[in-house]
């Protein structure tokens, strides 16, 4: 099972914390759509993807909801012409911002076959939204979720950000309370990360802002874990909660399990077998290169050791954890024998726990330790 990710690198405003590839100039959207259609045709001609069967689709960004229904339809039609894609998809997600959610837009997305919305809420406090430079209000966010449910979307995910430097514990608790009261079946929740090439990064470097204290970040995280669990949500990945197993993000779960995915659009990434590629993060260069008949890719070939380390890290980010015996069998690397001291330390601390049957060597990072999960995983890397 493979997925298709399409990057739509346009936003109406620039969020102060975001370092994804995007442009706030919307003048070349139509040119971009034509370029994506051309890229689809170019990739379909390559042996690498010609025989691949795709089951999931994810439109991310940027802000895919800035595209018109006709523009999105043009891209989807090209996908179905060029690749083996089901109708309907097993899962088809589009990321949208609350200010773009109208009854007409929702009906349009449904008509195109999208069965899942990912709504960029981030916070239910206007002061925080203004600080982030988000375009919507807290009330718009609530109404967007409610309207999506009324129009017919049964799979609705919202994004939230915790660890905001100017926030209080009470404000975060109120955001979580509102989120869990809405007709959603999924939450993606991320700690604010300060990236150097952002407005926030520049302000912190100049001493105009301070990062949130670790105590606040940990408190926020513990609260969402506790509240989501009490509301019946399953914490199935470090940053993701679903109301049931059927409402897990199927497309994203494929990333964590190492399945191939085709990346399309400026700034997108793709992966298959032992090779990864990234598409140039420059809209004009992307458009001109693709329209001239070339793919603006940078390709990286992974060694078996690289792949084993990656599978270890991504698997440890999930509730299913990693099967160390399977890694050894499939890729030939024994992470446990090579890192006995780290293994004993984290096991004794309760940061690593066993899951699955007694005959399996399957372990995960405990929920309480997921905040430092990358550090724990890196201790088992083979260098």
C-alpha positions as CSV (number, residue, x, y, z in Angstrom):
1,X,0.0,0.0,0.0
2,X,1.5,3.3,-1.1
3,X,0.4,6.9,-0.7
4,X,0.6,10.2,-2.6
5,X,1.5,13.4,-0.9
6,X,1.0,16.7,-2.7
7,X,2.4,19.9,-1.4
8,X,0.5,23.2,-2.0
9,X,3.1,25.9,-1.1
10,X,0.8,28.9,-0.8
11,X,-0.5,30.7,2.3
12,X,-2.5,33.9,2.8
13,X,-0.3,34.9,5.7
14,X,3.0,33.7,7.1
15,X,2.7,32.1,10.5
16,X,5.6,33.3,12.7
17,X,6.7,29.8,13.8
18,X,6.5,28.0,10.4
19,X,9.5,26.9,8.4
20,X,7.7,24.7,5.8
21,X,8.1,25.8,2.2
22,X,5.4,28.3,1.2
23,X,4.8,31.6,-0.5
24,X,2.3,34.3,0.5
25,X,2.1,35.5,-3.1
26,X,-0.9,33.8,-4.7
27,X,-0.4,35.2,-8.2
28,X,1.1,32.0,-9.7
29,X,-1.3,29.4,-8.4
30,X,-2.7,28.5,-11.8
31,X,0.8,28.2,-13.2
32,X,1.7,25.9,-10.2
33,X,-1.4,23.7,-10.8
34,X,-0.3,23.2,-14.5
35,X,3.2,22.4,-13.3
36,X,1.9,19.8,-10.9
37,X,-0.1,18.2,-13.7
38,X,3.1,18.1,-15.8
39,X,5.1,16.6,-12.9
40,X,2.5,13.8,-12.5
41,X,2.9,12.9,-16.2
42,X,6.7,13.0,-15.9
43,X,6.8,10.7,-12.8
44,X,4.3,8.3,-14.4
45,X,6.7,7.8,-17.3
46,X,9.5,6.7,-14.9
47,X,9.9,3.0,-14.2
48,X,10.1,3.8,-10.5
49,X,6.4,4.6,-10.0
50,X,4.7,3.3,-13.2
51,X,3.5,0.0,-11.6
52,X,2.9,1.3,-8.1
53,X,-0.6,1.0,-6.6
54,X,-1.7,3.9,-4.5
55,X,-4.4,3.8,-1.9
56,X,-4.1,7.1,0.1
57,X,-3.9,10.8,-0.9
58,X,-2.8,13.7,1.3
59,X,-2.9,17.4,0.2
60,X,-0.7,19.3,2.6
61,X,1.1,22.6,2.7
62,X,1.1,25.5,2.9
63,X,-2.6,25.8,2.6
64,X,-4.3,23.5,0.1
65,X,-7.7,25.2,0.8
66,X,-6.5,28.2,-1.2
67,X,-6.9,26.2,-4.4
68,X,-10.3,26.4,-6.1
69,X,-12.4,23.2,-6.5
70,X,-11.7,23.3,-10.2
71,X,-7.9,23.6,-9.7
72,X,-7.9,20.7,-7.2
73,X,-10.1,18.7,-9.6
74,X,-7.6,19.2,-12.4
75,X,-4.8,17.7,-10.2
76,X,-6.9,14.8,-9.1
77,X,-7.9,14.0,-12.6
78,X,-4.3,13.9,-13.7
79,X,-3.5,11.5,-10.9
80,X,-6.2,9.1,-11.9
81,X,-5.1,9.3,-15.6
82,X,-1.5,8.6,-14.8
83,X,-1.5,6.2,-11.9
84,X,-3.3,3.3,-10.4
85,X,-5.5,5.1,-7.9
86,X,-8.8,3.8,-6.4
87,X,-12.2,5.6,-6.6
88,X,-12.8,6.2,-3.8
89,X,-9.4,6.4,-2.1
90,X,-9.1,4.3,1.1
91,X,-8.3,7.7,2.7
92,X,-8.2,11.1,1.1
93,X,-7.2,14.1,3.3
94,X,-7.0,17.8,2.6
95,X,-5.5,20.3,5.0
96,X,-7.7,23.4,5.3
97,X,-7.6,26.6,7.4
98,X,-10.7,27.7,9.3
99,X,-11.1,31.0,7.3
100,X,-11.5,28.9,4.0
101,X,-14.2,26.6,5.4
102,X,-17.6,27.5,3.9
103,X,-20.6,25.3,3.1
104,X,-19.8,25.7,-0.6
105,X,-16.1,24.7,-0.1
106,X,-17.0,21.7,2.0
107,X,-19.4,20.4,-0.5
108,X,-16.8,20.9,-3.2
109,X,-14.2,18.9,-1.3
110,X,-16.7,16.1,-0.7
111,X,-17.6,16.1,-4.4
112,X,-13.9,15.6,-5.2
113,X,-13.7,12.5,-3.0
114,X,-12.1,13.9,0.2
115,X,-13.3,11.9,3.2
116,X,-11.0,13.5,5.8
117,X,-10.3,17.1,6.8
118,X,-7.3,18.3,8.7
119,X,-8.1,21.7,10.1
120,X,-5.3,24.1,11.2
121,X,-6.8,25.4,14.4
122,X,-3.6,25.7,16.6
123,X,-5.4,27.5,19.5
124,X,-8.8,28.6,20.7
125,X,-7.5,31.9,22.1
126,X,-7.5,34.9,19.9
127,X,-4.5,36.5,21.6
128,X,-2.4,33.4,20.8
129,X,-3.7,33.2,17.2
130,X,-2.7,36.9,16.7
131,X,0.7,36.2,18.2
132,X,1.2,33.3,15.7
133,X,-0.1,35.6,12.9
134,X,-2.9,33.2,12.1
135,X,-5.7,34.7,9.9
136,X,-8.7,33.1,11.7
137,X,-10.3,33.7,15.1
138,X,-11.1,31.1,17.8
139,X,-14.8,31.4,17.0
140,X,-14.1,30.8,13.3
141,X,-12.2,27.7,14.2
142,X,-15.1,26.3,16.2
143,X,-17.6,27.1,13.6
144,X,-15.5,25.5,10.9
145,X,-15.4,22.2,12.7
146,X,-19.1,22.3,13.4
147,X,-20.0,23.2,9.8
148,X,-17.8,20.5,8.4
149,X,-19.6,17.9,10.6
150,X,-23.0,19.3,9.6
151,X,-22.2,19.2,5.8
152,X,-21.2,15.5,6.1
153,X,-17.5,15.1,7.0
154,X,-17.3,12.3,9.6
155,X,-13.5,12.3,9.8
156,X,-12.2,15.6,11.1
157,X,-8.8,16.2,12.6
158,X,-7.6,19.4,14.1
159,X,-4.0,20.6,14.7
160,X,-3.1,22.2,18.1
161,X,0.2,23.7,19.3
162,X,1.3,23.6,23.0
163,X,4.3,25.1,24.7
164,X,3.5,28.6,23.6
165,X,5.9,31.0,25.5
166,X,3.2,33.6,26.4
167,X,0.5,31.1,27.4
168,X,-0.7,29.9,30.8
169,X,-1.6,26.4,31.9
170,X,-5.3,27.5,32.3
171,X,-5.4,28.7,28.6
172,X,-4.0,25.4,27.4
173,X,-6.5,23.5,29.4
174,X,-9.3,25.6,28.0
175,X,-8.1,24.9,24.4
176,X,-8.1,21.2,25.1
177,X,-11.5,21.3,26.7
178,X,-13.0,23.1,23.6
179,X,-11.3,20.7,21.2
180,X,-12.6,17.6,22.9
181,X,-16.1,19.1,22.9
182,X,-16.2,19.4,19.1
183,X,-17.3,16.7,16.6
184,X,-13.7,15.5,15.8
185,X,-12.3,12.1,15.6
186,X,-8.6,13.0,15.6
187,X,-6.1,15.4,17.1
188,X,-2.6,16.2,16.0
189,X,-0.8,18.1,18.7
190,X,2.7,19.5,18.5
191,X,5.1,21.3,20.8
192,X,6.1,24.7,19.5
193,X,9.5,24.3,17.9
194,X,11.7,27.4,17.4
195,X,13.2,27.3,13.9
196,X,16.0,29.8,13.1
197,X,14.6,30.9,9.7
198,X,11.3,32.1,11.0
199,X,10.0,35.4,12.5
200,X,9.8,33.7,15.9
201,X,13.4,32.4,15.6
202,X,14.6,35.8,14.7
203,X,12.8,37.4,17.6
204,X,14.2,34.9,20.1
205,X,17.7,35.4,18.7
206,X,17.3,39.1,19.3
207,X,16.1,38.6,22.9
208,X,12.6,40.0,22.0
209,X,11.0,36.6,22.9
210,X,11.8,33.7,25.2
211,X,11.1,30.1,24.7
212,X,8.5,28.5,26.9
213,X,10.0,26.9,30.1
214,X,10.4,23.1,30.0
215,X,8.0,22.8,32.9
216,X,5.2,24.4,30.9
217,X,5.9,22.2,27.9
218,X,5.8,19.1,30.0
219,X,2.7,20.3,31.9
220,X,0.8,21.0,28.6
221,X,1.8,17.6,27.2
222,X,0.7,15.7,30.3
223,X,-2.6,17.5,30.2
224,X,-3.5,16.6,26.7
225,X,-2.4,13.0,27.3
226,X,-4.7,12.8,30.4
227,X,-7.7,14.7,29.0
228,X,-7.7,12.9,25.6
229,X,-7.5,9.5,27.3
230,X,-10.4,10.4,29.6
231,X,-12.4,11.5,26.5
232,X,-11.8,8.0,24.9
233,X,-9.0,9.0,22.5
234,X,-6.1,6.6,21.8
235,X,-2.6,8.0,21.9
236,X,-1.3,6.0,18.9
237,X,1.7,8.2,18.0
238,X,3.7,10.7,19.9
239,X,1.8,13.7,18.4
240,X,-1.5,12.0,17.4
241,X,-4.7,10.9,19.1
242,X,-7.6,9.1,17.5
243,X,-11.1,8.4,18.8
244,X,-10.8,4.8,17.5
245,X,-8.5,2.7,15.5
246,X,-10.6,3.4,12.4
247,X,-10.0,7.1,12.8
248,X,-6.2,6.9,12.8
249,X,-4.4,8.8,10.0
250,X,-3.8,5.9,7.6
251,X,-1.7,8.0,5.2
252,X,0.6,9.3,8.0
253,X,0.9,5.9,9.6
254,X,2.4,4.6,6.3
255,X,5.3,7.1,6.8
256,X,6.1,5.6,10.2
257,X,5.9,2.0,9.0
258,X,8.3,2.6,6.1
259,X,5.9,2.2,3.2
260,X,6.7,4.0,-0.1
261,X,5.1,7.4,-0.9
262,X,5.1,9.6,-3.9
263,X,5.8,13.3,-3.2
264,X,4.6,15.9,-5.6
265,X,5.0,19.7,-5.7
266,X,7.7,22.2,-4.7
267,X,9.1,21.3,-1.3
268,X,7.6,17.7,-1.3
269,X,9.5,14.5,-0.4
270,X,9.1,11.0,-1.7
271,X,10.5,7.6,-0.7
272,X,10.7,4.1,-2.1
273,X,12.9,1.1,-1.4
274,X,16.3,2.6,-0.3
275,X,15.9,5.9,-2.0
276,X,14.5,9.3,-0.9
277,X,14.1,12.4,-3.0
278,X,13.2,16.0,-2.3
279,X,11.7,18.4,-4.8
280,X,13.2,21.9,-5.0
281,X,11.7,24.4,-2.5
282,X,11.4,27.3,-4.9
283,X,8.1,27.9,-6.7
284,X,9.4,29.7,-9.8
285,X,12.3,27.3,-10.3
286,X,9.9,24.3,-9.7
287,X,7.5,25.6,-12.3
288,X,10.1,26.4,-15.0
289,X,12.0,23.1,-14.5
290,X,8.9,20.9,-14.6
291,X,7.4,22.7,-17.6
292,X,10.7,22.2,-19.5
293,X,10.3,18.5,-19.0
294,X,12.7,17.8,-16.1
295,X,12.2,16.8,-12.5
296,X,13.8,19.2,-10.0
297,X,14.8,16.5,-7.5
298,X,17.6,15.9,-5.1
299,X,18.0,12.2,-4.5
300,X,19.6,10.4,-1.5
301,X,20.4,6.7,-1.5
302,X,20.1,5.1,2.0
303,X,22.4,2.4,3.3
304,X,20.9,-0.5,5.1
305,X,22.2,0.9,8.4
306,X,20.6,4.3,7.6
307,X,17.3,2.6,7.0
308,X,17.5,0.5,10.1
309,X,18.2,3.6,12.2
310,X,15.2,5.4,10.6
311,X,12.8,2.5,11.1
312,X,13.9,2.3,14.7
313,X,13.2,6.0,15.3
314,X,9.8,6.2,13.5
315,X,8.6,2.9,15.0
316,X,9.5,4.1,18.5
317,X,7.3,7.1,17.9
318,X,4.2,4.8,17.8
319,X,2.2,2.9,20.3
320,X,3.0,-0.3,18.4
321,X,6.7,0.2,18.9
322,X,9.5,-1.6,17.2
323,X,10.2,-5.3,16.7
324,X,14.0,-5.5,17.2
325,X,14.1,-9.1,15.9
326,X,12.4,-8.0,12.7
327,X,14.9,-5.2,12.2
328,X,17.7,-7.7,12.6
329,X,16.0,-10.2,10.2
330,X,15.1,-7.7,7.5
331,X,18.1,-5.3,7.5
332,X,20.7,-7.3,9.4
333,X,21.3,-5.0,12.4
334,X,21.0,-5.9,16.1
335,X,20.4,-2.6,17.8
336,X,20.0,-4.2,21.3
337,X,23.3,-6.1,21.4
338,X,25.2,-3.1,20.2
339,X,23.7,-0.7,22.8
340,X,23.3,-2.9,25.9
341,X,24.2,-0.1,28.4
342,X,21.6,2.4,26.9
343,X,19.0,-0.4,26.8
344,X,19.5,-1.3,30.5
345,X,19.3,2.4,31.5
346,X,16.1,3.2,29.7
347,X,14.4,-0.1,30.6
348,X,15.2,0.4,34.3
349,X,13.8,4.0,34.1
350,X,10.5,2.7,32.6
351,X,11.1,4.8,29.5
352,X,11.1,1.6,27.4
353,X,8.3,-0.9,27.9
354,X,7.4,-4.2,26.3
355,X,4.4,-4.6,24.1
356,X,3.0,-7.6,22.2
357,X,3.4,-11.2,23.0
358,X,6.1,-12.8,25.1
359,X,7.8,-14.3,22.1
360,X,8.2,-11.0,20.4
361,X,11.0,-8.5,20.9
362,X,8.7,-5.6,20.5
363,X,9.1,-2.5,22.6
364,X,7.9,1.1,22.7
365,X,8.7,4.3,24.5
366,X,6.3,4.8,27.3
367,X,3.8,7.7,27.0
368,X,5.5,9.6,29.9
369,X,8.8,9.5,28.1
370,X,7.6,10.3,24.6
371,X,8.7,14.0,25.1
372,X,12.3,12.8,25.0
373,X,11.6,10.0,22.5
374,X,14.1,11.2,19.9
375,X,16.9,11.2,22.5
376,X,16.0,7.7,23.6
377,X,15.8,6.4,20.1
378,X,19.2,8.0,19.1
379,X,20.8,6.0,22.0
380,X,20.1,2.8,20.0
381,X,21.4,4.1,16.7
382,X,24.2,2.2,15.0
383,X,26.8,4.8,14.0
